[in-house]
Amino acid sequence: MKVKELRELSKEELTGRIDEARKSLVELRFQLAMRKLENPARIRTTKRELAQMLTIMTEKEAVKG
Protein backbone atom coordinates (compact mmCIF):
# COMPACT_ATOMS: atom_id res chain seq x y z
CA MET A 1 0.00 0.00 0.00
CA LYS A 2 1.29 3.42 -0.88
CA VAL A 3 2.03 6.07 1.73
CA LYS A 4 -0.64 8.36 0.29
CA GLU A 5 -3.25 5.64 0.80
CA LEU A 6 -2.01 5.00 4.34
CA ARG A 7 -2.38 8.68 5.23
CA GLU A 8 -6.06 8.55 4.24
CA LEU A 9 -6.82 5.74 6.71
CA SER A 10 -8.41 6.47 10.07
CA LYS A 11 -6.42 6.01 13.25
CA GLU A 12 -8.29 2.78 14.07
CA GLU A 13 -7.68 1.28 10.62
CA LEU A 14 -4.03 2.23 10.80
CA THR A 15 -3.70 0.62 14.24
CA GLY A 16 -5.22 -2.58 12.85
CA ARG A 17 -2.78 -2.63 9.96
CA ILE A 18 0.14 -2.04 12.33
CA ASP A 19 -0.94 -5.03 14.41
CA GLU A 20 -1.23 -7.17 11.26
CA ALA A 21 2.24 -6.11 10.11
CA ARG A 22 3.77 -6.95 13.49
CA LYS A 23 2.15 -10.41 13.46
CA SER A 24 3.32 -10.96 9.91
CA LEU A 25 6.87 -9.97 10.84
CA VAL A 26 6.93 -12.43 13.74
CA GLU A 27 5.68 -15.18 11.46
CA LEU A 28 8.28 -14.35 8.79
CA ARG A 29 11.09 -14.41 11.35
CA PHE A 30 9.87 -17.77 12.62
CA GLN A 31 9.82 -19.15 9.08
CA LEU A 32 13.34 -17.82 8.54
CA ALA A 33 14.56 -19.58 11.67
CA MET A 34 12.95 -22.82 10.50
CA ARG A 35 14.49 -22.31 7.05
CA LYS A 36 11.09 -22.42 5.37
CA LEU A 37 11.01 -18.84 4.14
CA GLU A 38 11.13 -18.75 0.35
CA ASN A 39 11.66 -15.01 -0.03
CA PRO A 40 13.73 -13.42 2.78
CA ALA A 41 13.23 -9.98 1.20
CA ARG A 42 9.66 -10.06 2.54
CA ILE A 43 11.09 -9.37 6.01
CA ARG A 44 12.69 -6.18 4.76
CA THR A 45 9.56 -4.97 2.98
CA THR A 46 7.37 -5.77 5.97
CA LYS A 47 9.71 -3.86 8.30
CA ARG A 48 9.68 -0.91 5.91
CA GLU A 49 5.89 -0.87 5.68
CA LEU A 50 5.62 -1.12 9.46
CA ALA A 51 7.99 1.83 9.89
CA GLN A 52 5.97 3.90 7.42
CA MET A 53 2.73 3.14 9.25
CA LEU A 54 4.27 3.99 12.63
CA THR A 55 5.58 7.28 11.22
CA ILE A 56 2.15 8.20 9.90
CA MET A 57 0.59 7.29 13.25
CA THR A 58 3.08 9.57 15.03
CA GLU A 59 2.29 12.39 12.60
CA LYS A 60 -1.43 12.03 13.24
CA GLU A 61 -0.89 12.11 17.01
CA ALA A 62 1.34 15.19 16.73
CA VAL A 63 -1.30 17.07 14.76
CA LYS A 64 -4.01 16.34 17.32
CA GLY A 65 -1.80 16.75 20.38
C-alpha positions as a Markdown table, in Angstrom:
| # | Residue | x | y | z |
|---|---|---|---|---|
| 1 | Met | 0.0 | 0.0 | 0.0 |
| 2 | Lys | 1.3 | 3.4 | -0.9 |
| 3 | Val | 2.0 | 6.1 | 1.7 |
| 4 | Lys | -0.6 | 8.4 | 0.3 |
| 5 | Glu | -3.3 | 5.6 | 0.8 |
| 6 | Leu | -2.0 | 5.0 | 4.3 |
| 7 | Arg | -2.4 | 8.7 | 5.2 |
| 8 | Glu | -6.1 | 8.6 | 4.2 |
| 9 | Leu | -6.8 | 5.7 | 6.7 |
| 10 | Ser | -8.4 | 6.5 | 10.1 |
| 11 | Lys | -6.4 | 6.0 | 13.2 |
| 12 | Glu | -8.3 | 2.8 | 14.1 |
| 13 | Glu | -7.7 | 1.3 | 10.6 |
| 14 | Leu | -4.0 | 2.2 | 10.8 |
| 15 | Thr | -3.7 | 0.6 | 14.2 |
| 16 | Gly | -5.2 | -2.6 | 12.8 |
| 17 | Arg | -2.8 | -2.6 | 10.0 |
| 18 | Ile | 0.1 | -2.0 | 12.3 |
| 19 | Asp | -0.9 | -5.0 | 14.4 |
| 20 | Glu | -1.2 | -7.2 | 11.3 |
| 21 | Ala | 2.2 | -6.1 | 10.1 |
| 22 | Arg | 3.8 | -7.0 | 13.5 |
| 23 | Lys | 2.2 | -10.4 | 13.5 |
| 24 | Ser | 3.3 | -11.0 | 9.9 |
| 25 | Leu | 6.9 | -10.0 | 10.8 |
| 26 | Val | 6.9 | -12.4 | 13.7 |
| 27 | Glu | 5.7 | -15.2 | 11.5 |
| 28 | Leu | 8.3 | -14.4 | 8.8 |
| 29 | Arg | 11.1 | -14.4 | 11.3 |
| 30 | Phe | 9.9 | -17.8 | 12.6 |
| 31 | Gln | 9.8 | -19.2 | 9.1 |
| 32 | Leu | 13.3 | -17.8 | 8.5 |
| 33 | Ala | 14.6 | -19.6 | 11.7 |
| 34 | Met | 13.0 | -22.8 | 10.5 |
| 35 | Arg | 14.5 | -22.3 | 7.0 |
| 36 | Lys | 11.1 | -22.4 | 5.4 |
| 37 | Leu | 11.0 | -18.8 | 4.1 |
| 38 | Glu | 11.1 | -18.8 | 0.3 |
| 39 | Asn | 11.7 | -15.0 | 0.0 |
| 40 | Pro | 13.7 | -13.4 | 2.8 |
| 41 | Ala | 13.2 | -10.0 | 1.2 |
| 42 | Arg | 9.7 | -10.1 | 2.5 |
| 43 | Ile | 11.1 | -9.4 | 6.0 |
| 44 | Arg | 12.7 | -6.2 | 4.8 |
| 45 | Thr | 9.6 | -5.0 | 3.0 |
| 46 | Thr | 7.4 | -5.8 | 6.0 |
| 47 | Lys | 9.7 | -3.9 | 8.3 |
| 48 | Arg | 9.7 | -0.9 | 5.9 |
| 49 | Glu | 5.9 | -0.9 | 5.7 |
| 50 | Leu | 5.6 | -1.1 | 9.5 |
| 51 | Ala | 8.0 | 1.8 | 9.9 |
| 52 | Gln | 6.0 | 3.9 | 7.4 |
| 53 | Met | 2.7 | 3.1 | 9.3 |
| 54 | Leu | 4.3 | 4.0 | 12.6 |
| 55 | Thr | 5.6 | 7.3 | 11.2 |
| 56 | Ile | 2.1 | 8.2 | 9.9 |
| 57 | Met | 0.6 | 7.3 | 13.2 |
| 58 | Thr | 3.1 | 9.6 | 15.0 |
| 59 | Glu | 2.3 | 12.4 | 12.6 |
| 60 | Lys | -1.4 | 12.0 | 13.2 |
| 61 | Glu | -0.9 | 12.1 | 17.0 |
| 62 | Ala | 1.3 | 15.2 | 16.7 |
| 63 | Val | -1.3 | 17.1 | 14.8 |
| 64 | Lys | -4.0 | 16.3 | 17.3 |
| 65 | Gly | -1.8 | 16.7 | 20.4 |
